[in-house]
Structure formats: structure tokens, C-alpha cells
Amino acid sequence: MKKTLTIVLVILVAATLFATGTKEQSSTQVLTVGATPEPHAAFLSLIVEDLAAQGITLKVREFTDYVTPNEALETGELDANFFQHVPYLESFNKDSGYHLANAGGIHVEPFALYSNKHKAIGDFPQGATIAIPNDPTNEGRALLLLQSAGLLTLEANAGLEATPLDIAKNPKGLKFREIEAASLPRVLQDVDAAIINGNYAIPAGLIATRDGLLVEGSDSPYVNVVAVKQGNENDPRIVALVKALRGDKIKAYVAKQYVNGEVVLVTK
């Protein structure tokens, strides 16, 4: 009888411990976010503890291109991603038939024209070669930057997704090399100049306000956002993520790390 009672007690204790463990495990929610390394993944690494305090385990997957993290988000491999601006997100949805949405803007990385061969745009020779991103929105963004400096004129209806085919006037006969955005820093030495996205310029040691011959204005519409599948914008985990990315810890990091304005935080 005593032996039977002991066995029953052991089973009850084990069951209680298992139930407790299961309850504790279920109270922790996992949030998997894809990001390009800098500054996006760097930001996310700073808020891991903040989200853990709210019962959210933040897992960060790093990507070095712009396509794969959107594919992973659409298929459900990711809960969110953080690398792209709104025009790119909208263009990707349109071209791919995807259903991704903006869950909150975080920052702007000023777009800039860099050169290892010339100190000013006035030094560009006739027929100079300019490397630009080959994705639709950033290619248009690059051409609009060149137009702002009077280096070319686009057709009136070219819009944000302009390509070299939309150039109406090209006084210097500029030639363009359309390159995957991640590779632009590596081809800089081979061209007269290159227009490079901030998240690839920064790891290459380029600072827009210091090294850029042309720099995008502060009124840029290209705000980097947290993206999710449509309908998940108000998921409590996503709301907590966006709030943390807009918090004091990120503000302090940007103030210390990007003193030359390489990253500008926004509030919408």
C-alpha cells in the first residue's frame, strides 16, 4: 500500500512539474524578424531584453539581399522583416502579388552618390559611368537624386520607378550600370561614381554627409519600416516591436553611433 501511494505521489509531482513547465513555455512568445545587418539587425539586437521582459523571445535572421526576406515573410517563415522603405514594399507587392504591409516607420538612411575618382560632380567627364541599384524603386530614387543636381532630366511622367529609358535629357551623356544594391560598394572603384543605399554604404565605411557628392534631402519619403503580412499590423508582438524600435535605447544608440546623420529616426 505504501509503495503504491509513493508511486502515485511521484506521478502527481511529475505531472505538476510538467504542467508548470508547459505553462511557462507557452507564456513566452517567439517573434522571428528578418533584417539586413546594419543598422537594422543592430537595432534589433539592442531590444532583445526589452521584448523578453514582455514575454517575447526575439529571434533575428540576417539577410544580405532585398528579395529573400520578403519571400520568407510572405510564406510565413518570418513574422516580420526590417530592411525596406515604403516605395520598395509597395513595388514588391505589386510585382510579386504579395500581401505585405507597413507596421510602422523607424528611420531614414540618406541615399547618396559616392566616388573614389572625383571630388565633385562638376569633375565628371563626358560619358561618365554611374552605378545605380537595379531594383525598380531604388533605381528611380537614384535617378531622381541625379535630376535634383541637374545632371539629367526625366520624362514628366516617369515617377518613382523611373529607369534610364525615362531620361529625357542627359547633357553629360552619362552611362549607367544597373547593379544589385548589395554589390554597389564593391564596384565603386570600377566606375566614376555609384549611388548606394545607406544600409550597404554604412558597413563599407561610407558616410553620406561626409563622403557623398550628392545626398538626399531630409524630406525623403523613403522611410524604413517594419513589414508584416497584411492583417498582422496590430499583433501585440509587432506593436511591442515597433514601440521598442522607437524607444530611448535606439535613440541613444543612433545619437552615439551615427553622429554624422547616417541614420535619421522618424516617429511615424
ABEGO torsion letter per residue (X at the ends): XAAAAAAAAAAAAAAAAAAAAAAAAAABBBBBBBBBAOAAAAAAAAAAAAAAAAGBBBBBBBBABAAAAAAAAAAGABABBBABBAAAAAAAAAAAGBBBBBAEBABBBBBBBBBAABABAAABBBGBBBBBBABAAAAAAAAAAAAAAGABBBBAAAEAABBAAABABBAAGBBBBBBBAAAAAAAAAABABBBBBAAAAAAAGBBAAAABABBBBAABABBBBBBBBBGAAABAAAAAAAAAAABAAAAAAAAAABAAGABBBBAX
